[in-house]
Amino acid sequence: MKTTPVTPADLSASVIAVPPLARRADLALEPEANRALIRHLESGGVRTLMYGGNANFYHLPTSEYAATLDFVARAAGADTWVIPSAGADYGRLMDQAAILRDLAFPTAMALPFGKPSNDSGVATALRRFAERFGRPIVAYVKGMGYIEPATLGALAKDGVICAIKYAIVREHPSDDPYLADLVEQVDRSLIISGIGERPAIVHWRDFGLRAFTSGSVCIAPRGSMRLLALLKAGDYDAAAKIRAAYIPFEDQRDALGPIRVLHDGVTLASIADLGPTLPMVSNLTAAERAKVQPAARALLAHDRALGHAPVAA
């Protein structure tokens, strides 16, 4: 597992997968299914795993935090980078920072909190989290009114953050005043497009971002890695053709809930049986599974048709 300090080259070296976590009926981690999903990702060339919302870290008991981090660190391959998450509330950030401090992860992501919070209060929380952790952190921007671009610029200048996961959903990703301001405040190489394949081309071409996260990569890693390679080559037409295969599954995630659909989609594609999700998120109903299964299987079939050799970015 990568333990050296985070650089922009690390962020763009691989698609940043945001996988779910497999669980048994009693909600304990299911080791073999989790390892199977990691091997599936690694076989497709992915070398960065970010455990956050899709892994339901929002609802992970602090009593299970250290053991969960130990497991994902050991389950990942020797050349795979694991980024854990912490929070989202201030108390959990502080408690989990104390645990993270004694572990080898070079960074961790602070999950975004809702209300009550405000710009300066969030900035203080992120500074104190990084200070207790002892390393720069990843900030996660998921909604307006959470933290302002200029504030993130100050945090980056002071070495508090090493990256920003930007995930504010826009109907038209090219029309994004917040992101336009953010790239003026923070080096573009530190900003990660954090909403999967759908806006990745616009974020890369129009805003100069050079990394993206993906949940659907857990089903189709080769295609997602090929998309990253095409973006690096500036071949946006070919990138759009690869991305098109992801849209039906992403449409299901948008309609039924991104965490739920990804968790059960991995199972329905027969990659690994991920079992139940942690409450307060539920698994899909039988009717919902019937809608998701064809999209999940079609995406996996498309990925396999790309060939069995890993696709380097």
N, C-alpha and C positions, 0 to 999 in steps of 0.2 A: 504493500500500500504506500502511495506517495505520502511522504512526511516533510518534504522540503517546502520552504515558503512559496506562496502563490504568486505566479507571474501571469501577465496577459497571454503568453504563449500556452500556459496550462489551460486557460479558459477556452481557447480556440482549438486545442489539439484534438478534441473529441466532441461529438454531441454530448450534452450533459443530460444523462438519463435521470428521470425522477420516478423511480419504480415504487410499486406498492410492496407491502410486506405480507407474506403468507402466514396464516394462523390456523391453529387447530380448533376443534369445536369448543374447547375451554378457553380460547383466545390466547393461549401460549403460542410463541413463535413455532412455525413448522420448518425445521432446518433444511430438509431435503428439497422442499418446494422452493424455498428462497434461494438455495444454491443453484437449482435448475434454472431459475429465471436469470440469475447473475451469469451463469455459463452461456445462456442463450444470448444475452447482451454482448458478452465478451467475444463470443464466436462470430458476431457480426461486426466486430471492430471497436465497439464502445469501450472506453477506458475511464469514464467519469460517471460516478453514481452519486446523486444528490437525494438524500432521504428527507423528505419534507411532507407536503400536504398529501400527496398520493400514498405515502406510507402512514398517513394519519398520525404524524408526530404531534399534531395539535392535542390529541386525546391520549397520548402515551403516558401512563403513570410514571411519575418521577422515580418511584420505587423500582421500575423496570428499565430505566434509562441507561444506566451503565452497562447492564447485561446485553441490552439491545445493540448498543454501540460496539461492544466487544464482539458480538456475533457478526455484524455486517463487516467489521474490519477484517476478521479472520476469514469470512466467506469470500471476500473479493480476491481477485488474482493479485499476484505480486506486483504487477505494473498497472493496477487499477487504482484510481484516486476516489476516495469516499469522502463526501461532504455531509455531515450530519446537520440536523436543525435543532433549534432550542426555542423555548417560549411557547405561546406567544406573549403571555402577560409578563409583567416585570418580575414578579416573584419567581416564576419558573425560569426566566432568563438567568437570574442570579443563582438560583439553586443548581441549575444545569451547567452554568459556567464553571462552578466549583468542581463539578465532575469532569467536564471537558479539559480543565487545566492540567489534569494528571494523565491525559491521554495524548496520543501522538498525532491527532488530526491537525493539519496546518491551518484550517479555518473551520468555521461553522456558520450556518445561516440563521439569522434571527427571523423567526416567523412573524408576519405582520399582524398587529393587533388592531381591533376595531375601536369601539368607543367604551369608556371615555379615554381619549388621548388627544394630543395636539402636537404640532410640529416640534416645538422646542422640548416638550416632554419626551417625545420619541427619540429625539437626538440625544438627550441626557441618558435615556435607557440604553441606547446603542453604545454610547461611550463607556458606560459603566459595565456593560456586558463584555465589551472588548477588553477593558482593563482587568476585570476579574479573570477572564479566559487567558489573557496574556498574549493574544495574537490578533491580527486584523480579522474582521468578520465580513460576511456577506450580508448586505441589506436587501430586503425583499419589499418591493413596492407593488402593491396589488390594487390600490384604489386611490382616488383623489382625496385630498384632505388629510392624508396620513403623514407625509413628510415632503417638504418642498425641495425642488432641484438645487437651489442655492445652499440649503442646509446639507444636502448630500455632498455638494462640492466641498464644503468646509470639512466634513467628516473624512472625505478622501484626501484632502490636502494634509490633514493632521494624522494620517495613517491609521485611522480607526477602521476604515473599510478597505477591503482589497477587491471587492466586486459588488455590483448591484444587479439583482435579478429583477428585471422590469416586466411587469405582467398586468398592466392596465389594458383591459380589452376595449378595443375601438371597433365600431361598425366599419370604418374605413381606416385601416392602420396607417395609411399615408397622411391622414389628417390627425395629427397628434401634437398639440401645442406643448404638452408636458414633456414629451420625449424630445421635442425640438429644443426646449430650454435645457433639459438635462444634458444633452450632448455638448452644450456650450459650457456647462458647469463642471463636467466630469470627463476625463479622457474616455473616448469611445471604446477603447480596448478593455475598459473595466466594466462595461455595461453589457449584460447578458439579455438577449431576447428571451423572455420567460414564458411564452404562451404556445410553445409547440411549433409545428410546421406551418400552420396557417399564415401567420404574419412574418415568418422568418425571412422571406425574400425581400419584402418591403423594408423591414428593419435593417437588413444587410445593405441593400442597394441605396435606399433613400436616406438612411440615418447613420450609416457607417458602423453599425454594430458588427462584431466579429465572433460571436458565440451565440448558441441558442440551446434552450432546454427542450426536452420532449418527454411526454408520457407514452405516446404511441410507439416510440422507439422500442418499448418493451415487447411489442409484438413484431415490429419490423425494423430491426437494427440496421440491416444492410442498406435499405433504402434511405434511411435517415442519415447514415454516414455518407452515402453517395450524394445526398442533397448538400451536406456540408462541403464536400469536395467540389461540387459544381459551383457553389457560392464562392468559394475561394478562387475558383478559376474565372469567375465573372460570367458564367454561362447560365444566364437567368431563364432562358427559354427551356433548356433541358432540366433545370431545377424545377420549373413549374410543372413539367410533365411527371417528374418523380413525386412531387408534392401532391398531385391530383389523386394518387392512390390512397392518401391518408385522409382525405376529406370526408368520405362516408363514415368512417369510424369516428372522426372528430365531430361530425354532426351529431352522432349519437351521444357523445360526451357532453356536447353543449345542451342537448335536449333533456338528458336524464341525470346529469351530474357527472363531472369529469372524474372524480375519485371513484365513484361507484362503477362506472362503465369500464374504466381501466382495470380496476381490481378484478371484476368478473370477466372482462374481456380476455385477460391472460388465461383464465381458466377455460373459457369457452373456445379459445383457439387451441387448446390442448398443449400449451407450453408448460404449464405447471398448475396444479390445483391449489389456488391461494386460499380456499376456505372462506370463513366469515371475515368481515371487516370489524374494526373496533367501533363500538358505539361512540359518538352519536351519529355515525354514518351507517346506513344499512345496505345490504346486498340488493341486487336487482330482484324484482318479482319475476315470476315465470313468464309473464307477458312481455316484460322488458327484456329478459334474456333472449326471447325469440326474435326480438328486433336487433339485438346487439350481435348475436352469434354470427349471422351471415357477414356482417361488416368486418368482424374480427378475423374470421377465417379467410375472407377475401384478401385482407391486408397481409396476413401471413403468407398466403399463396403467392401474392405479388412479390413479396420479399424473397421467397425461395426461388422464384423465377429469375431473380437477378444473379443467381449463382451462389455457390457455397464458399467461395473464397472471401475472406474478410475484405472490406472496402476501407482503405486508409484515406483519411481526410487530407 
